[in-house]
Amino acid sequence: MTPPKPQPLSRAVIFSAVPVTPAMAAYLHPGDYLVACDAGYRNAALLGVTPDLIVGDFDSAPQPQTSGRTIVLPHVKDDTDTHYAARVLLEQGFRSVTLLGALGGARLEHTLANLHTALFLAKQGVEVLLADERSEVRILCPGRPLTLDRRDWAYLSLFPLEGNLTGVEESGTFYPLKDATLTPDYPLGVSNEFAAPQATLRCKTGWGVVILTRADG
């Protein structure tokens, strides 16, 4: 059964397989469309929610018995389970996607793959957020300012994700930037800090990854 097409600006949440804690329930909103990728259904259960859709090749967890919709993917495929889920949500018209259980864990390559999936969504105009217990990750898009609230974040970092970042501006930060260029071979944008209640980041060309991190301890 095909789910009804949501209205534009509808929110969706993708659960990937990196274990989460109950605190991550703060990222769930009433009415969110929930997609679990393979073992990600365990994270949904931990947070007390039932996925609207489960997708995966189920190489990391048994296929669950559920009355909801399940898409079983082949083991040999180009898309990761999470990227396939992102494509489904894009086709359904979602304009805001949060990924939980997509950072860290034992498989570094999965984190990098999920960052590339976030870039894929951002290039289609989707607002993307990846989060774990200590960090949030967003995509900085050319020509689209990104304003972030200070809250309890200790550090703000910006790295090129595709190409050089040119015309970079950072305001409201301890180390402001003006018409700067960030290149993939020099981490100039690491570990900046908020100097105001909000910080705004911009770039003219390139695509960047923005990471907010809480202090240790």
C-alpha positions as semicolon CSV with decimal commas, in nm:
position;residue;x (nm);y (nm);z (nm)
1;M;0,000;0,000;0,000
2;T;0,140;0,339;-0,100
3;P;0,129;0,598;0,180
4;P;-0,059;0,920;0,109
5;K;0,155;1,198;-0,031
6;P;0,222;1,447;0,249
7;Q;0,177;1,819;0,218
8;P;0,490;2,027;0,140
9;L;0,687;2,120;0,452
10;S;0,590;1,792;0,621
11;R;0,861;1,655;0,849
12;A;1,009;1,310;0,832
13;V;1,252;1,123;1,057
14;I;1,487;0,848;0,941
15;F;1,611;0,602;1,201
16;S;1,943;0,445;1,108
17;A;2,116;0,168;1,302
18;V;2,363;0,343;1,536
19;P;2,219;0,296;1,888
20;V;2,049;0,602;2,039
21;T;1,947;0,696;2,393
22;P;1,598;0,794;2,513
23;A;1,706;1,160;2,513
24;M;1,686;1,156;2,135
25;A;1,306;1,151;2,163
26;A;1,335;1,531;2,188
27;Y;1,386;1,534;1,810
28;L;1,048;1,374;1,744
29;H;0,744;1,591;1,675
30;P;0,377;1,494;1,662
31;G;0,280;1,408;1,307
32;D;0,632;1,316;1,191
33;Y;0,647;1,051;0,919
34;L;0,883;0,785;1,057
35;V;1,108;0,562;0,848
36;A;1,330;0,292;1,000
37;C;1,627;0,162;0,802
38;D;1,714;-0,203;0,873
39;A;1,814;-0,226;1,243
40;G;1,692;0,132;1,287
41;Y;1,354;-0,011;1,387
42;R;1,517;-0,093;1,722
43;N;1,588;0,276;1,776
44;A;1,228;0,362;1,696
45;A;1,112;0,107;1,954
46;L;1,351;0,249;2,214
47;L;1,198;0,593;2,163
48;G;0,848;0,450;2,193
49;V;0,731;0,507;1,836
50;T;0,623;0,282;1,551
51;P;0,768;0,344;1,204
52;D;0,530;0,426;0,922
53;L;0,775;0,255;0,686
54;I;1,063;0,010;0,731
55;V;1,322;-0,035;0,454
56;G;1,633;-0,249;0,441
57;D;1,810;-0,561;0,327
58;F;1,806;-0,680;0,691
59;D;2,172;-0,780;0,700
60;S;2,218;-0,621;1,043
61;A;1,891;-0,729;1,207
62;P;1,610;-0,977;1,136
63;Q;1,317;-0,848;0,936
64;P;1,056;-0,746;1,195
65;Q;0,701;-0,871;1,195
66;T;0,487;-0,562;1,155
67;S;0,150;-0,457;1,021
68;G;0,309;-0,148;0,869
69;R;0,466;-0,109;0,528
70;T;0,801;-0,279;0,469
71;I;1,026;-0,253;0,163
72;V;1,277;-0,539;0,146
73;L;1,586;-0,437;-0,050
74;P;1,833;-0,673;-0,220
75;H;2,170;-0,726;-0,053
76;V;2,348;-0,630;-0,375
77;K;2,254;-0,269;-0,451
78;D;2,401;0,076;-0,506
79;D;2,201;0,270;-0,245
80;T;2,258;0,227;0,126
81;D;1,938;0,157;0,319
82;T;1,942;0,514;0,451
83;H;1,996;0,663;0,106
84;Y;1,709;0,456;-0,033
85;A;1,486;0,591;0,245
86;A;1,596;0,945;0,157
87;R;1,494;0,888;-0,206
88;V;1,151;0,763;-0,096
89;L;1,095;1,071;0,119
90;L;1,209;1,303;-0,158
91;E;0,967;1,139;-0,401
92;Q;0,687;1,180;-0,145
93;G;0,753;1,554;-0,121
94;F;0,900;1,592;0,227
95;R;1,091;1,918;0,275
96;S;1,241;1,855;0,621
97;V;1,425;1,536;0,718
98;T;1,593;1,451;1,049
99;L;1,830;1,154;1,068
100;L;1,878;0,980;1,403
101;G;2,118;0,690;1,459
102;A;2,318;0,804;1,156
103;L;2,634;0,936;1,328
104;G;2,914;0,750;1,506
105;G;2,902;0,382;1,584
106;A;3,148;0,114;1,480
107;R;3,133;0,185;1,106
108;L;3,298;0,516;1,015
109;E;3,213;0,462;0,650
110;H;2,843;0,460;0,739
111;T;2,874;0,803;0,899
112;L;3,045;0,936;0,586
113;A;2,781;0,774;0,366
114;N;2,506;0,938;0,574
115;L;2,672;1,279;0,535
116;H;2,665;1,227;0,159
117;T;2,297;1,134;0,182
118;A;2,236;1,457;0,373
119;L;2,414;1,646;0,093
120;F;2,195;1,470;-0,164
121;L;1,881;1,584;0,016
122;A;2,008;1,939;0,066
123;K;2,080;1,970;-0,305
124;Q;1,712;1,895;-0,366
125;G;1,610;2,180;-0,136
126;V;1,538;1,967;0,170
127;E;1,622;2,099;0,517
128;V;1,838;1,828;0,673
129;L;1,944;1,765;1,033
130;L;2,156;1,477;1,166
131;A;2,177;1,445;1,544
132;D;2,323;1,232;1,820
133;E;2,353;1,285;2,194
134;R;2,644;1,530;2,167
135;S;2,617;1,693;1,826
136;E;2,400;1,823;1,543
137;V;2,501;1,835;1,179
138;R;2,357;2,053;0,902
139;I;2,445;2,130;0,541
140;L;2,554;2,482;0,442
141;C;2,419;2,552;0,093
142;P;2,553;2,818;-0,144
143;G;2,349;3,137;-0,134
144;R;2,138;3,019;0,162
145;P;2,232;3,170;0,500
146;L;2,221;2,933;0,796
147;T;2,135;3,087;1,136
148;L;2,200;2,879;1,448
149;D;2,098;2,936;1,811
150;R;2,372;2,921;2,072
151;R;2,177;2,717;2,328
152;D;2,424;2,487;2,510
153;W;2,660;2,432;2,218
154;A;3,028;2,472;2,297
155;Y;3,172;2,454;1,945
156;L;3,067;2,532;1,592
157;S;3,270;2,386;1,304
158;L;3,244;2,429;0,928
159;F;3,412;2,204;0,671
160;P;3,386;2,181;0,293
161;L;3,184;1,878;0,189
162;E;3,191;1,930;-0,187
163;G;3,448;2,160;-0,348
164;N;3,603;2,467;-0,192
165;L;3,378;2,696;0,011
166;T;3,418;3,049;-0,120
167;G;3,278;3,378;0,003
168;V;3,244;3,231;0,351
169;E;3,106;3,459;0,620
170;E;3,061;3,373;0,986
171;S;2,905;3,632;1,216
172;G;2,818;3,599;1,584
173;T;3,125;3,377;1,633
174;F;3,444;3,417;1,835
175;Y;3,644;3,388;1,513
176;P;3,439;3,575;1,252
177;L;3,507;3,522;0,883
178;K;3,453;3,760;0,592
179;D;3,482;3,655;0,228
180;A;3,701;3,360;0,329
181;T;3,781;3,043;0,135
182;L;3,778;2,705;0,307
183;T;3,951;2,416;0,134
184;P;3,929;2,042;0,208
185;D;4,304;2,020;0,285
186;Y;4,310;2,276;0,570
187;P;4,064;2,266;0,866
188;L;4,034;2,642;0,917
189;G;3,671;2,615;1,023
190;V;3,715;2,371;1,313
191;S;3,609;2,447;1,672
192;N;3,480;2,801;1,643
193;E;3,259;2,929;1,927
194;F;2,948;3,140;1,966
195;A;3,003;3,505;2,062
196;A;2,633;3,598;2,046
197;P;2,297;3,428;2,102
198;Q;2,294;3,341;1,731
199;A;2,554;3,279;1,463
200;T;2,496;3,310;1,090
201;L;2,698;3,129;0,824
202;R;2,703;3,192;0,451
203;C;2,896;3,081;0,145
204;K;2,883;3,179;-0,221
205;T;2,999;2,852;-0,377
206;G;3,058;2,498;-0,257
207;W;2,866;2,286;-0,007
208;G;2,967;2,265;0,357
209;V;2,895;2,056;0,663
210;V;2,825;2,243;0,989
211;I;2,877;2,060;1,317
212;L;2,755;2,182;1,657
213;T;2,919;2,006;1,951
214;R;2,860;2,008;2,325
215;A;3,153;2,036;2,567
216;D;3,299;1,719;2,718
217;G;3,203;1,624;3,069
